[in-house]
């Protein structure tokens, strides 16, 4: 082997080891860290799941499923509005995010639906559920609803994935190519995530310090890996079959879209309308993909219009229990 060849192989090995090296220096979401978390934990079959209840101890239940990169804190502003509408709100962290465990393996809709099914069983919630899914959480919620429509009162989709999305060339390319895609994603995604999060730092938000909270996710092992696993397992394919099944179920569904959303563009609304003509659509003027926290009051108003008023005796906002 010549010196040039040895240098080439050495450079390739160093480059290939970089993602693992970066992961090595990240913090572990350990039991000690989890004990610092607000809320509670459920020991489920695939790992510990962090969750919390917001609102009264009784009343109709709203379960909130978050998206690809931002954990359950994304719902803190909207949850206060839902409590005022009479809901008892359950938020939780998907595996690989927030305070929940980071199991390895495929992260497809069935993987996340099993987590949700087990969490509901842990909390003894059987039926009459209003299920809310935001972004990738919309794909998870739609899949769960198609499997368990008899358990739901209604389904609310906020800028839902499953009809097409625009996550950028790097993320799209990395999902299509194993090994080399893993390497590129682990190197490139943290930079892309920081840039996109910082771009929204000055935008209005009902979640305090949301940009810093989003960026803090990058400090923990398993987060970047989980985002890639979800891109490949949950966001790579459209959910046409799932939504056509929901159309046959006649479950009441409301979809809420951001007019200026560049991640889940408004063209997705037309696609969903083709798959299920009974979906009720709302478009939030001026809202981007962060509509759940940037245009919270408008989203809450659209949700309330779904049933025309408070679902039960309205409660004042209270802190997490």
C-alpha positions in Angstrom: 0.0 0.0 0.0 1.4 3.4 -1.0 1.5 6.3 1.4 -1.2 8.0 -0.6 -3.5 5.0 -0.4 -2.8 4.7 3.4 -3.6 8.3 3.8 -6.9 7.8 1.9 -7.9 4.8 4.0 -7.0 6.6 7.2 -9.0 9.6 6.2 -12.0 7.4 5.4 -11.8 5.6 8.7 -11.6 8.9 10.7 -14.5 10.3 8.8 -16.5 7.1 9.3 -15.8 7.2 13.0 -16.8 10.8 13.5 -20.5 10.2 14.1 -19.7 7.6 16.8 -17.2 10.0 18.3 -19.8 12.8 18.5 -22.3 10.4 20.1 -19.7 9.3 22.6 -19.4 12.8 24.0 -23.2 13.3 24.3 -25.0 12.8 27.7 -26.9 9.7 28.4 -30.6 10.0 29.3 -30.1 7.9 32.4 -32.2 7.2 35.4 -30.4 9.9 37.3 -31.3 12.5 34.6 -34.9 11.2 34.4 -35.4 11.7 38.1 -35.0 15.4 37.4 -37.9 15.5 35.0 -41.3 17.0 35.7 -44.2 14.7 35.5 -44.1 10.9 35.7 -42.7 7.7 34.0 -44.3 4.5 32.8 -42.2 1.4 32.4 -43.4 0.1 29.1 -42.3 -2.9 27.0 -39.9 -0.9 24.8 -38.6 1.4 27.6 -39.5 4.1 30.1 -41.9 6.7 28.7 -42.1 10.2 30.2 -45.6 11.7 30.5 -47.6 14.3 32.3 -51.2 15.3 33.0 -52.3 18.9 32.7 -55.7 20.0 33.9 -58.4 18.6 36.2 -58.4 15.1 37.5 -61.6 14.2 35.7 -63.2 15.1 32.4 -62.8 14.2 28.8 -59.3 13.2 27.8 -57.2 14.8 25.1 -54.0 12.9 24.3 -51.3 14.9 22.4 -48.7 13.2 20.2 -45.7 15.4 19.2 -43.6 15.4 16.1 -40.2 14.4 14.8 -37.7 16.7 16.6 -39.6 18.6 19.4 -40.7 16.6 22.5 -44.0 17.0 24.4 -43.1 20.5 25.7 -44.3 21.7 22.3 -47.8 21.3 23.6 -47.5 23.3 26.9 -49.1 26.4 25.5 -51.9 24.6 23.6 -52.6 22.4 26.6 -53.6 25.5 28.7 -56.2 26.4 26.1 -57.5 22.8 26.0 -57.9 22.8 29.8 -60.0 26.0 29.5 -62.1 24.1 27.0 -62.7 21.4 29.6 -60.1 18.8 28.7 -57.9 16.7 30.9 -54.7 16.7 28.8 -52.1 13.9 28.5 -48.7 14.8 26.9 -45.8 12.4 26.6 -42.4 12.0 25.0 -42.0 9.6 22.1 -39.1 7.2 22.4 -35.8 8.9 21.6 -36.9 12.4 22.6 -37.4 14.4 25.7 -37.0 12.4 28.9 -38.1 9.0 27.4 -35.7 6.1 26.8 -33.9 5.7 23.5 -34.4 2.1 22.3 -32.6 1.1 19.1 -34.3 -0.3 16.0 -37.0 0.6 13.5 -39.2 3.5 14.4 -42.3 3.0 12.2 -45.9 3.9 13.0 -46.6 0.6 14.6 -43.6 1.1 17.0 -45.0 4.4 18.2 -48.6 3.1 18.3 -47.5 0.3 20.6 -46.0 3.0 22.9 -49.2 4.9 22.9 -51.4 1.8 23.4 -49.3 0.7 26.4 -49.3 4.2 27.9 -53.1 4.5 27.7 -53.4 1.0 29.3 -51.0 2.1 32.0 -53.2 5.1 32.7 -56.4 3.0 32.4 -57.8 5.1 29.5 -60.1 3.0 27.4 -62.2 5.2 25.2 -63.8 8.6 24.5 -60.4 10.0 23.6 -59.7 13.1 21.6 -56.4 12.3 19.9 -54.2 15.2 18.7 -51.2 14.6 16.5 -48.8 17.3 15.4 -46.5 16.9 12.3 -45.0 13.4 12.6 -47.4 12.9 15.5 -50.2 13.3 12.9 -49.0 10.3 11.1 -48.8 8.3 14.4 -52.2 9.5 15.5 -53.8 8.7 12.2 -52.3 5.2 12.3 -53.5 4.7 15.9 -57.0 6.0 15.0 -57.3 3.6 12.0 -56.5 0.7 14.3 -58.6 1.9 17.3 -61.3 4.2 15.9 -63.9 2.8 18.3 -61.8 4.2 21.2 -61.8 7.8 19.9 -64.3 10.6 20.1 -62.4 12.6 17.4 -59.0 13.0 15.7 -57.3 16.4 15.4 -54.4 16.7 13.0 -52.0 19.7 13.2 -49.8 20.2 10.1 -49.9 16.4 9.8 -47.2 14.3 8.0 -48.2 11.5 5.7 -49.2 13.4 2.6 -45.8 14.7 1.6 -43.3 17.0 3.3 -40.2 19.0 2.6 -37.4 18.4 5.1 -34.5 19.4 2.8 -32.1 17.6 0.5 -29.8 16.3 3.2 -32.6 14.6 5.2 -34.2 13.2 2.1 -31.0 11.8 0.8 -29.9 10.3 4.2 -33.2 8.4 4.5 -32.6 6.7 1.1 -29.0 5.5 1.7 -28.1 3.3 4.7 -24.6 3.4 6.1 -23.4 6.4 4.0 -26.7 8.2 4.8 -26.2 7.4 8.5 -22.7 9.0 8.3 -24.0 12.1 6.5 -27.0 12.5 8.7 -25.1 12.3 12.0 -22.6 14.9 10.7 -25.2 17.2 9.0 -28.4 17.1 11.0 -27.2 18.8 14.2 -26.1 21.8 12.1 -29.4 21.9 10.1 -31.4 21.5 13.4 -29.5 24.4 15.1 -29.9 26.6 12.0 -33.6 26.0 11.7 -34.2 26.4 15.4 -32.3 29.6 15.6 -34.1 31.0 12.7 -37.3 30.9 14.7 -35.8 32.3 18.0 -37.5 35.7 17.6 -40.9 34.3 16.6 -43.7 34.4 19.1 -44.2 31.3 21.2 -46.5 30.2 24.0 -43.7 27.8 25.1 -41.1 29.6 27.1 -37.5 29.3 25.8 -38.6 26.8 23.2 -35.5 27.4 21.0 -33.2 26.5 23.8 -35.3 23.5 24.7 -35.2 22.3 21.1 -31.4 22.7 20.9 -30.9 20.9 24.2 -32.1 17.7 22.6 -28.8 17.5 20.7 -26.9 17.0 23.9 -28.3 13.5 24.5 -27.3 10.2 23.0 -29.8 8.5 20.9 -31.6 11.7 19.7 -30.0 12.1 16.3 -30.2 8.3 15.7 -33.9 8.3 16.6 -34.7 11.2 14.3 -33.1 9.3 11.4 -34.9 6.1 12.4 -38.2 7.9 12.3 -37.5 9.6 9.0 -36.9 6.2 7.5 -39.6 4.2 9.3 -42.5 6.7 9.7 -42.0 9.6 7.2 -40.7 7.9 4.2 -44.0 6.6 2.9 -47.4 8.3 2.3 -50.3 7.2 4.5 -53.0 6.9 1.8 -54.2 3.5 2.9 -54.5 4.7 6.5 -56.5 7.7 5.6 -58.8 5.8 3.3 -59.5 3.4 6.2 -60.3 6.4 8.4 -62.7 7.6 5.8 -64.6 4.3 6.0 -64.6 4.5 9.8 -66.5 7.8 9.8 -64.5 9.1 12.7 -64.8 12.9 13.0 -61.5 14.4 11.9 -60.3 18.0 11.8 -57.0 19.0 10.1 -55.4 22.3 10.9 -52.8 23.7 8.5 -50.3 26.6 8.5 -50.8 28.9 5.5 -47.0 29.6 5.3 -45.8 26.1 6.3 -42.8 25.1 4.2 -42.3 21.7 5.8 -45.9 20.4 5.4 -47.1 22.6 2.5 -50.8 23.4 1.9 -50.8 21.0 -1.1 -50.9 18.3 1.5 -54.4 19.5 2.5 -55.6 18.8 -1.1 -54.1 15.3 -0.9 -55.8 14.5 2.3 -59.1 15.8 0.9 -58.8 13.3 -1.9 -58.3 10.5 0.5 -61.0 11.4 3.0 -63.6 13.9 1.8 -65.2 14.1 5.3 -62.2 15.7 7.0 -62.9 19.3 8.2 -60.0 21.7 7.3 -58.9 24.9 8.9 -56.0 27.1 7.6 -54.3 29.4 10.1 -53.3 32.6 8.3 -49.6 33.5 8.4 -48.7 30.3 10.4 -45.7 28.2 9.6 -44.9 24.7 10.7 -44.6 25.9 14.3 -48.3 26.8 14.5 -48.9 24.7 17.6 -46.8 27.2 19.7 -46.6 30.3 17.4 -50.3 30.6 16.7 -51.7 28.7 19.7 -54.9 30.7 20.2 -55.9 30.3 16.6 -55.2 26.6 16.7 -57.2 26.3 19.9 -60.1 28.2 18.4 -60.1 25.9 15.4 -60.2 22.9 17.7 -63.1 24.3 19.7 -65.1 25.0 16.5 -64.9 21.3 15.9 -67.6 20.7 18.6 -69.0 24.2 18.8 -68.1 25.0 22.5 -66.6 23.7 25.7 -66.7 19.9 26.0 -67.4 20.1 29.7 -67.4 22.6 32.5 -64.5 24.9 31.7 -61.5 24.9 34.0 -59.0 27.7 34.6 -55.5 27.0 33.4 -53.4 25.1 36.0 -49.8 23.9 36.2 -48.7 20.4 35.3 -49.6 17.8 37.8 
